[in-house]
Amino acid sequence: MVAPSGAPPDEAAVKLGLTRLQEQGFTVHSFYDPEQKYQRFGGRDAHRVAQIHAAASDPEVEIVLALRGSYGLSRLLPAIDFDLLAQSGKLFVGYSDFTLVHQGLLQRGCRSLAGPMLCDDYTREQQSVYTIDQFMHCISADNHRLEFETAYSGELQVSGKLWGGNLAMLTHTAGTPYWHHEPEGILFLEDIGEHPYRIERMLLQLHYAGALANQKAIVLGHFSAYKLAPHDNGYDMEAMLDYLRSIIAVPVVTGLPFGHTPMRASLMVGSQAELRVTQQQATLAMQW
């Protein structure tokens, strides 16, 4: 476990999460030091980079799990040795702010897992069985399959490399050396606390940058914890999606069980994926 972004709000919960991992059969190495917390972060920048590099270099480590997201990886990008991470052969796991690690590894042709983090997936009072089962399956197999309901009304069958993650993180790095996108891929997206107009603005940025029109499909997970206002005057998530579909020909499929919610699928970034939709039932199959 490493803390590349935010500090945990409750140290007792961290201990609980580590215990739960051990109870599942993992041998746990924690590179996080609560004495090194700094401001809102899990350590000063150099210390957090050192955690990541130490985990990547440790021969006893097979999986590198993020403690939590929040914010912080953006500050580390110039200092992270992504070649070291890519060559380590380890599986890096997390989501949200951790999207930036997925991007850095994908840029080097390596897979990583958009999956659980210690906080809150292993620390909440009632763990999501679905979330943990998804993770356990992905680390013990070479394929994974999801089924979910969608509002997408058409018939669809496409395949491509699976990539994506947190929309704000992807938009944040567009046009920088840390940006990567997969032409003719299947792009999955989620976010939290973003009003539909902000989501639209970020999607337009990716569209204007040429990252959307060449996708096989765009699959949307949860966009949660935002508030509409009276002056939105009917402009909501559905209105935003109608507009997006009017300007790009790429299928936009909703309903992916992924995002800032307790019940969350695990997605192998960089895997070969196939997306099928029939009568509003979607199947996303991944192979690696």
N, C-alpha and C positions, 0 to 999 in steps of 0.2 A: 504494500500500500504506500502510495505517495500522495503528497498534498501540493499539487502544482498550482492551485488557484486559491480559493477562499479557506479561511480557518473554520474549524467546526464550531458551532455555537454552544456545544455541550460536550465536554471531554468525557463525561461518564457514558454518554451515548457511543462515543468512539470505542471505548472498552467493550461495551455490549456488542457492537458490530464485529469487532475482532473475535470475540468469543463465539459468536454465531458462525463466523467463517470457519473457525477451528472445529466447531461441532459438525459442520458439513464435511469435514475430512481434510480441509486445507491446512498445510503448514504455513503459518503467516509470518512474514517479515515486514515490520513497519519501519519505514524510513522517515516517517513524520515524527518530529520532536515537539511536543506542546510547549516546551520552554523556549522554542525558537519562533513562536508566533509573533507576527509584526503587523500592527494596524489590523486591517481586515483580512490579511493574507496568512497562509500557512507557513510563514517564514519570510525573511527578506528574499529579494529576487535571486541572489546568488545561492542562497540556501535551498530554495525550491528547485533550481536547476540542478544543484548537486544531488538532491533526492532522486530526480528522474535519471540522471546519469548513473548513480550508484545502483539503482534497481536494474537498469539496462545492463550493467556490467557484472552483476552478481550471478555466478553460475548456478546457484540454487533456486533462482527465481524463474518461474515459467510464465506467470501472469502478472502484469503490472496494473493494479486497480487504483483508480483515482479516489481520493477521500471524498471530495465533493467538487461541485462546479463553482458557481457564483462568478467571480472575475479574477483574473490574474495571469492567465497564460499569454495574453497579448504582450505583456511586458517582457516575457521570457524568450519570445521567438528568435531574436538575433543570437541568443546565447545557447539555445538548445542544439545539441549535436544530433540532428535527425538521422544522419548516416549511422551513428552509433546505435540509435534506436532501431533503425531498419535492419541492421546487420546482426542485432542481438538474437533474433529468432523468437522473441517473446511476444506474447499477445497483450496489447495495450487496450484497456477497457475503461469506458466512461462515456459521458454524453454532455450536452450543453456546452460549457466552456471548453470541454475536452475535444470538441469538434476540431479545434486547431491542431491537435495531435493527429487526429485522423487524416487531416489534410496533408500534414507534413509527411506522413507515412505513405499515403496514397501517391503523393508526388514521386516517391521512390519505388513505386510498384509493390508496396506491402499492404497486407490486410490488417485491419484492426476491428475491434468490436464496439459498436455503439450499444452499450449495455449498462448494467447497474453500477452505482458507486456506493461506497460505504455509507455515506449520508445521502439520502435517508433510507436507501433500500434495505440496509442491514440494521438500521438503528430505530426505525419506527416501531411502535408498540405492536401493531399488527402488520407483519410483513405480507407482501403480496406473493402468494404462492406462484401465481402466473409469472411474475417478473423473475423470481429465483429459478423456476423451472426452465424458463427460456434461456437464461444464462448457462445453467448447468448442461443443457442440451448442446448449446453452441460450443462449449469447451470440450465436449466429449464425442463430437461427430464431425463429419466433413460436409454436412449439408444441413439445411434448416428450412422449415416451411411454416408459413403463417396463413391463416384464413381469417377474413374479417368482412363485415358488411360495409358497403359503400353506397353513397348517393349517386355515384356515376352510373348512368343509365344505359350506356352503350355496351357493345361486346368488344373485348380487347384481348390481344395476346401479343406481348412484346418481350424482348430480352435485351440485356445489356449489363454493363458493370454497375453495381450498386454503389452509390456515393451520396454524400450530403450530411445532414445533421441540423444543427441550430442555424436558423436563417440569419440572425444577426451576426453570428461569427463568420459565416460564409461571405456575407456582404461586406463585413469589416475588412476582410483581406483581399477583396477583389481589386485587381490592378497592382498588387504588391508581389514581391518574390515568394510570399507564403500562400499565394492563391493557387488552386488547382481545380480543374473541372474535367469531367469525363465526357467527351463528345459521344453522342449516341448511347448515353447511359440511362440509368433509371435513378432519378434524383428524389431523395426523400427529405422532408423538411418539417421542422417543428419550432415553436418558440413560446415564450411566456411573457405576459405583461405588455404585449404589443397590440395596440388598437389596430383594427383592420386597415386604416389608412396608412399606418406605418408598415404593416406587412406588405401592402400594395407598393409602397415606395421602395422597399427593399427588393421586392420581386422585379419591379421595373428597372432597378439598377442592374440586377443580374441579367435581365432581358436585354437592356441596352449594351451591356458588356458582351453579349453574344453567347451567354451560357444557358439559355433556356430553349431557344428555337430548335437546337439540334439534339434535344433529348428525346428518348423513346417514350418516356412518360415522366410526369411529376406526381409524386405520391405525398399527400399531406397528412401529417399526424395531428396531434393536439396543438391548438393555439389557445392557451388558457390564460385566466386571470387578467382580463382586460375589462374596461367598462365603456359601454356606449353612452353617448350624451344626447339630450333632446335635439340639439342642433345637427345631429347626424342625419335626421330627417329621412330615415329608412335606409341609410347607408350602413350596412353591416357586413359580416363575413360573407354571406351569400352574394350580396351585391358586388363585393370585391372580387369574388371568384367568377361571377358572370362577366365582369370587365376583363379579367385576366384571360378567360377563355375566348373573349372576342378579339384579342390582339395576338394570340399565339395559337397555332394549330396543334400543339402538343396536348395529348390527353392529360387532364388533371384529375387525379383520383383521390378522393377523400376517405377518411375512416381508418387510416393506419393506426394501430394501437401503440403509439410512440410519442413521447413528449414528457412534459413535467407533470406526470400523474403517477400515482402509486402502481397502477397496472401498466406495464410497459414491455413491449417486445424487445428482443435483442436482434440486432441487424449487423451482419458481417460486411463492413465497409470494404469495398474492393473485390467482393465475390461476384461470380457470374450469376445473374438473377433472371428469373422469368416472372412476369406479372400477367395474370389472367383475370378477366372480369366477365362473369356471366350472370345475368339476371341479378345484378347488384350484389353479387357474392365475389369477393376478390381473393385470389391466392397469390402469395409472393413466395417463390421457391428460390433458395440460394444454394450454390454449390461452390466448394473451394478445395 
